[in-house]
Amino acid sequence: MICGAFVAEIARPGILATMANEPFRRIALVGFGEAGGILGHDLAKTGVDVSFFDILLRSKKGRGPMLAKAAASGVQAKETLREAVGGAELVISAVTASSAASVAKEAAKLLAPGQFFLDINSVSPETKSREARHFGKRKGDFVEAAVMAPVPTQRIKVPMLLGGKCATALASRLRATGMNATAVSEQVGVASAIKMCRSVMIKGLEALAIESLFAARRYGAEDAVLASLDATYPSMGWKEKLPDYLISRVAEHGRRRAAEMREAALAVADVGLAPLLTERTAKRHDWLVDEIAARNVSFDAGEFGEAFSWRALADALARRAKPGGKRKRRSRR
């Protein structure tokens, strides 16, 4: 199956092999938040012409900082989605989970054959499949991506799994551009299923860490609990950096991660399983964000020191907890 990006070039001998290894020269980003900002910065540093559109450009509060970030990264801000995607060889959607479907629908109206649309958002396989249906034969080629590690850690080299009829072709060109992409299926939804099912475990572990360790801290039992976990799973780092890392991800990005978990819950439900733990994981992530806001806890150096500490966060929330917050025991009768 040949994707639209190559249809006009089939008659030229050897062109498919040549294009498969050709780096992208012009890339547009939809969304210039954490992931979009990092990818835009790193791509621009490699010599790619990068433009972006973000809804925050229409915000009085958000416009200034976003323009400053773009200027520092060598990325061009565009006032509309149409301006951003016009002439781009590749469009990368890096928005919130709740906006992913609407962005794909709007972009599908603007893209032409020969342009790739890559959705890197953490949404359910069914959502990705619905997005793909907006792209027809006379439009750009839709490819899904599952980002398999935190973007801030690995930046442009973050591993991505691709799905769709053009996944193999796009993966080759992304690698030539300096990215880390692997095609896993010609069917849209498989890559996202891998990501969503993994997220059930990873973000579930974050929620369990919060609930277990915050309770243990209030009992004064956290060192013994961590020692026991370390003895059971000695390679995970329970007595080292793992607890701080797991809980910091929720403290910093809990709202977004809760939204991703609700997409994961949809993915679980779509195959006939009740997403009991997945839905509760989302609630625990939201709970931590709400508590931090309600208690007016700051992450500046004065409160937490130079590095994030889950113990310091747990203590700050406990000190500022409202009196009378203990839960009544249920009657067992």
FENBELPE-V540626 format. One record per residue. N is the residue number from 1. PHI is phi in degrees with one decimal (none if undefined). OMEGA is omega in whole degrees, 0 to 359 (999 if undefined). D_CENTER is the distance of its C-alpha to the mean C-alpha in Angstrom with 2 decimals. Layout:
BEGIN
((N | PHI | OMEGA | D_CENTER) (N | PHI | OMEGA | D_CENTER))
END
This chain:
BEGIN
((1 | none | 183 | 29.22) (2 | -104.4 | 182 | 28.81) (3 | -82.4 | 188 | 26.04) (4 | -58.8 | 182 | 27.05) (5 | -62.8 | 183 | 26.17) (6 | -109.7 | 188 | 29.16) (7 | -57.0 | 184 | 31.59) (8 | -72.3 | 186 | 33.59) (9 | -111.0 | 187 | 34.03) (10 | -59.2 | 185 | 35.24) (11 | -70.7 | 182 | 38.88) (12 | -89.7 | 184 | 38.51) (13 | -57.3 | 175 | 39.29) (14 | 76.4 | 186 | 36.67) (15 | -69.5 | 182 | 34.11) (16 | -64.8 | 178 | 31.44) (17 | -63.6 | 180 | 31.57) (18 | -66.5 | 182 | 31.56) (19 | -66.4 | 182 | 28.59) (20 | -61.6 | 182 | 26.54) (21 | -107.4 | 183 | 26.74) (22 | -90.0 | 178 | 26.54) (23 | -69.1 | 176 | 23.76) (24 | -75.1 | 179 | 22.25) (25 | -104.8 | 181 | 24.16) (26 | -131.1 | 181 | 22.53) (27 | -128.6 | 176 | 18.84) (28 | -113.1 | 176 | 17.54) (29 | -108.8 | 170 | 14.19) (30 | -107.1 | 188 | 13.49) (31 | 103.5 | 182 | 11.63) (32 | -129.6 | 177 | 12.41) (33 | -83.1 | 183 | 10.42) (34 | -62.7 | 183 | 8.98) (35 | -66.5 | 180 | 7.04) (36 | -61.7 | 180 | 9.75) (37 | -64.7 | 180 | 12.38) (38 | -67.1 | 180 | 12.07) (39 | -63.3 | 179 | 12.14) (40 | -61.3 | 179 | 14.88) (41 | -60.0 | 184 | 16.84) (42 | -69.7 | 178 | 16.94) (43 | -65.9 | 179 | 17.78) (44 | -61.8 | 179 | 20.44) (45 | -64.8 | 178 | 21.89) (46 | -85.0 | 179 | 22.56) (47 | 102.4 | 178 | 24.55) (48 | -74.1 | 174 | 22.31) (49 | -80.8 | 187 | 23.11) (50 | -113.7 | 173 | 19.86) (51 | -123.7 | 178 | 19.84) (52 | -152.8 | 168 | 17.39) (53 | -130.6 | 177 | 17.65) (54 | -141.1 | 182 | 15.98) (55 | -61.0 | 180 | 17.54) (56 | -69.7 | 174 | 18.04) (57 | -65.0 | 178 | 20.68) (58 | -92.8 | 181 | 22.81) (59 | -100.1 | 178 | 22.58) (60 | -61.1 | 182 | 25.45) (61 | -77.5 | 186 | 23.53) (62 | -90.7 | 187 | 20.36) (63 | -62.4 | 184 | 22.08) (64 | -58.5 | 179 | 23.91) (65 | -59.3 | 181 | 21.23) (66 | -69.7 | 177 | 18.94) (67 | -64.9 | 178 | 21.98) (68 | -65.5 | 178 | 22.82) (69 | -63.6 | 179 | 19.48) (70 | -63.6 | 180 | 19.85) (71 | -62.7 | 180 | 23.45) (72 | -67.9 | 183 | 22.73) (73 | -94.9 | 183 | 20.26) (74 | 75.7 | 182 | 22.67) (75 | -112.2 | 183 | 20.53) (76 | -91.6 | 176 | 22.37) (77 | -83.7 | 177 | 21.48) (78 | -120.1 | 186 | 22.61) (79 | -79.1 | 180 | 23.88) (80 | -136.5 | 176 | 22.95) (81 | -63.0 | 180 | 20.58) (82 | -58.0 | 180 | 23.72) (83 | -65.0 | 183 | 24.54) (84 | -67.6 | 186 | 21.17) (85 | -85.7 | 182 | 21.09) (86 | -61.2 | 178 | 24.84) (87 | 82.1 | 180 | 25.84) (88 | -76.7 | 175 | 22.40) (89 | -77.1 | 182 | 22.34) (90 | -135.5 | 175 | 18.58) (91 | -115.7 | 180 | 16.26) (92 | -108.9 | 177 | 12.50) (93 | -92.1 | 181 | 10.65) (94 | -131.9 | 184 | 7.68) (95 | -114.1 | 177 | 8.46) (96 | -75.2 | 180 | 8.05) (97 | -57.9 | 183 | 8.27) (98 | -72.1 | 182 | 11.95) (99 | -100.5 | 188 | 12.53) (100 | -58.4 | 184 | 11.18) (101 | -65.7 | 181 | 14.56) (102 | -67.9 | 178 | 16.75) (103 | -65.0 | 179 | 15.36) (104 | -61.1 | 180 | 15.99) (105 | -63.1 | 180 | 19.38) (106 | -69.7 | 181 | 20.39) (107 | -65.5 | 181 | 19.42) (108 | -60.3 | 179 | 21.38) (109 | -74.1 | 188 | 24.43) (110 | -105.9 | 186 | 24.24) (111 | -86.3 | 180 | 23.49) (112 | -117.1 | 176 | 26.39) (113 | -54.1 | 182 | 27.03) (114 | 101.9 | 177 | 26.01) (115 | -103.0 | 175 | 22.67) (116 | -94.8 | 171 | 19.41) (117 | -118.9 | 183 | 16.48) (118 | -113.0 | 179 | 13.19) (119 | -95.3 | 181 | 10.37) (120 | -102.0 | 185 | 7.03) (121 | -76.7 | 180 | 5.45) (122 | -86.9 | 178 | 5.25) (123 | -129.9 | 186 | 8.92) (124 | -69.1 | 176 | 12.21) (125 | -55.1 | 179 | 14.40) (126 | -66.0 | 177 | 16.91) (127 | -63.2 | 178 | 14.76) (128 | -62.3 | 179 | 14.01) (129 | -65.7 | 177 | 17.75) (130 | -64.0 | 178 | 18.80) (131 | -60.2 | 183 | 16.97) (132 | -60.2 | 182 | 18.73) (133 | -68.4 | 176 | 22.01) (134 | -73.0 | 184 | 21.99) (135 | -98.8 | 181 | 22.51) (136 | -103.4 | 183 | 26.14) (137 | -64.0 | 183 | 28.51) (138 | -98.0 | 182 | 29.16) (139 | -122.5 | 179 | 25.63) (140 | -67.6 | 182 | 22.79) (141 | -98.7 | 181 | 21.24) (142 | -86.9 | 174 | 18.01) (143 | -134.2 | 175 | 15.81) (144 | -91.3 | 174 | 12.67) (145 | -131.4 | 172 | 10.19) (146 | -110.0 | 180 | 8.41) (147 | -84.3 | 194 | 6.56) (148 | -100.6 | 178 | 8.76) (149 | -158.1 | 179 | 8.65) (150 | -62.6 | 181 | 7.51) (151 | -62.4 | 181 | 7.71) (152 | -60.3 | 182 | 10.47) (153 | -77.5 | 185 | 12.47) (154 | -108.4 | 173 | 12.89) (155 | 53.9 | 186 | 12.11) (156 | -65.2 | 181 | 13.40) (157 | -92.6 | 180 | 14.36) (158 | -59.8 | 182 | 11.07) (159 | -69.4 | 178 | 11.96) (160 | -127.5 | 173 | 10.90) (161 | -102.1 | 185 | 12.86) (162 | -111.1 | 177 | 14.33) (163 | -139.4 | 181 | 16.33) (164 | 131.7 | 184 | 19.01) (165 | -64.5 | 179 | 22.51) (166 | -104.2 | 186 | 21.54) (167 | -61.3 | 182 | 18.99) (168 | -65.4 | 180 | 21.65) (169 | -63.0 | 182 | 22.85) (170 | -69.1 | 180 | 19.52) (171 | -58.6 | 180 | 18.55) (172 | -62.4 | 181 | 21.91) (173 | -71.6 | 176 | 21.53) (174 | -64.5 | 177 | 18.10) (175 | -63.2 | 178 | 19.75) (176 | -65.2 | 180 | 22.69) (177 | -86.7 | 178 | 20.57) (178 | 106.5 | 180 | 19.37) (179 | -97.1 | 185 | 15.98) (180 | -116.2 | 186 | 15.43) (181 | -123.3 | 179 | 15.20) (182 | -133.9 | 177 | 17.06) (183 | -78.9 | 180 | 18.24) (184 | -117.5 | 183 | 18.57) (185 | -165.4 | 172 | 20.10) (186 | -82.6 | 180 | 21.75) (187 | -96.3 | 176 | 20.72) (188 | -68.3 | 179 | 17.61) (189 | 119.9 | 182 | 15.92) (190 | -67.5 | 180 | 16.64) (191 | -60.4 | 179 | 13.58) (192 | -66.3 | 177 | 11.40) (193 | -63.9 | 177 | 14.04) (194 | -60.5 | 181 | 13.69) (195 | -64.9 | 184 | 10.02) (196 | -64.0 | 181 | 10.95) (197 | -68.1 | 174 | 14.18) (198 | -66.4 | 181 | 12.91) (199 | -64.7 | 175 | 10.63) (200 | -54.2 | 180 | 13.93) (201 | -75.8 | 186 | 15.48) (202 | -66.1 | 182 | 13.13) (203 | -73.5 | 173 | 12.27) (204 | -65.0 | 177 | 15.83) (205 | -64.8 | 176 | 17.14) (206 | -61.3 | 180 | 15.67) (207 | -63.9 | 179 | 17.45) (208 | -64.6 | 179 | 20.53) (209 | -62.9 | 179 | 20.67) (210 | -60.6 | 186 | 20.77) (211 | -66.5 | 181 | 23.40) (212 | -69.2 | 188 | 25.47) (213 | -77.4 | 176 | 25.61) (214 | -65.4 | 178 | 26.06) (215 | -66.1 | 180 | 28.90) (216 | -62.0 | 179 | 30.32) (217 | -62.2 | 181 | 30.35) (218 | -70.2 | 175 | 32.43) (219 | -85.8 | 185 | 34.81) (220 | 74.1 | 186 | 35.10) (221 | -113.7 | 189 | 34.08) (222 | -64.5 | 181 | 30.74) (223 | -65.0 | 179 | 32.35) (224 | -68.4 | 178 | 34.00) (225 | -63.2 | 180 | 30.92) (226 | -65.0 | 178 | 28.90) (227 | -63.8 | 179 | 31.91) (228 | -66.5 | 178 | 32.12) (229 | -62.9 | 180 | 28.47) (230 | -66.6 | 178 | 28.98) (231 | -68.5 | 180 | 32.15) (232 | -78.1 | 180 | 30.53) (233 | -126.0 | 189 | 27.42) (234 | -66.5 | 184 | 28.75) (235 | -91.1 | 187 | 26.13) (236 | -85.8 | 179 | 23.09) (237 | 90.2 | 182 | 24.16) (238 | -65.0 | 179 | 24.84) (239 | -94.5 | 181 | 27.57) (240 | -118.6 | 189 | 25.62) (241 | -94.1 | 188 | 22.11) (242 | -58.4 | 181 | 20.11) (243 | -59.2 | 178 | 20.82) (244 | -61.9 | 181 | 19.96) (245 | -65.2 | 183 | 16.64) (246 | -60.0 | 185 | 15.64) (247 | -76.3 | 178 | 16.90) (248 | -64.1 | 180 | 15.72) (249 | -61.2 | 180 | 12.00) (250 | -75.6 | 180 | 13.06) (251 | -60.3 | 183 | 15.52) (252 | -87.6 | 188 | 13.29) (253 | -133.0 | 187 | 10.12) (254 | -61.2 | 183 | 11.81) (255 | -64.7 | 179 | 11.89) (256 | -65.6 | 181 | 8.27) (257 | -69.3 | 175 | 8.11) (258 | -64.1 | 177 | 11.37) (259 | -62.7 | 177 | 10.32) (260 | -63.2 | 180 | 7.93) (261 | -69.5 | 175 | 11.11) (262 | -68.6 | 173 | 13.29) (263 | -67.3 | 177 | 11.75) (264 | -63.3 | 178 | 12.41) (265 | -62.4 | 176 | 15.82) (266 | -62.8 | 180 | 16.50) (267 | -62.6 | 179 | 15.88) (268 | -66.7 | 181 | 18.31) (269 | -65.5 | 182 | 20.73) (270 | -64.7 | 177 | 20.85) (271 | -106.0 | 171 | 22.57) (272 | 90.4 | 177 | 25.01) (273 | -104.5 | 176 | 23.79) (274 | -74.7 | 184 | 23.74) (275 | -82.0 | 187 | 20.37) (276 | -60.8 | 182 | 22.36) (277 | -75.8 | 182 | 20.35) (278 | -64.0 | 178 | 16.89) (279 | -65.1 | 179 | 18.05) (280 | -68.8 | 176 | 19.63) (281 | -60.2 | 178 | 16.57) (282 | -60.0 | 180 | 14.93) (283 | -65.8 | 179 | 18.28) (284 | -67.9 | 176 | 18.48) (285 | -63.4 | 178 | 15.19) (286 | -61.9 | 180 | 16.55) (287 | -58.2 | 182 | 19.90) (288 | -64.7 | 178 | 19.02) (289 | -61.9 | 180 | 17.59) (290 | -63.0 | 180 | 20.71) (291 | -64.5 | 179 | 23.03) (292 | -62.1 | 180 | 21.91) (293 | -69.7 | 183 | 22.52) (294 | -64.8 | 181 | 25.72) (295 | -89.9 | 179 | 27.18) (296 | 56.3 | 180 | 26.34) (297 | -82.7 | 181 | 25.01) (298 | -105.6 | 179 | 24.19) (299 | -100.6 | 181 | 22.26) (300 | -75.2 | 186 | 24.80) (301 | -62.8 | 182 | 26.94) (302 | -64.8 | 183 | 29.84) (303 | -100.1 | 187 | 28.31) (304 | -112.5 | 184 | 26.12) (305 | 77.6 | 185 | 27.64) (306 | -73.5 | 183 | 25.92) (307 | -117.5 | 178 | 23.33) (308 | -63.8 | 177 | 21.33) (309 | -133.3 | 179 | 23.50) (310 | -65.2 | 178 | 22.69) (311 | -63.4 | 180 | 26.46) (312 | -63.4 | 179 | 26.84) (313 | -66.9 | 179 | 24.22) (314 | -59.9 | 180 | 25.93) (315 | -67.2 | 180 | 29.28) (316 | -63.1 | 179 | 28.34) (317 | -68.8 | 179 | 27.22) (318 | -68.4 | 180 | 30.38) (319 | -63.3 | 186 | 32.67) (320 | -100.9 | 179 | 31.51) (321 | -65.8 | 179 | 31.43) (322 | -71.3 | 178 | 33.82) (323 | -64.2 | 178 | 37.06) (324 | 77.3 | 185 | 37.77) (325 | -88.4 | 181 | 34.21) (326 | -69.7 | 182 | 35.29) (327 | -82.7 | 177 | 34.79) (328 | -69.4 | 178 | 38.04) (329 | -72.4 | 177 | 38.73) (330 | -77.3 | 174 | 39.11) (331 | -69.7 | 181 | 42.57) (332 | -94.1 | 180 | 42.93) (333 | -78.5 | 999 | 45.89))
END
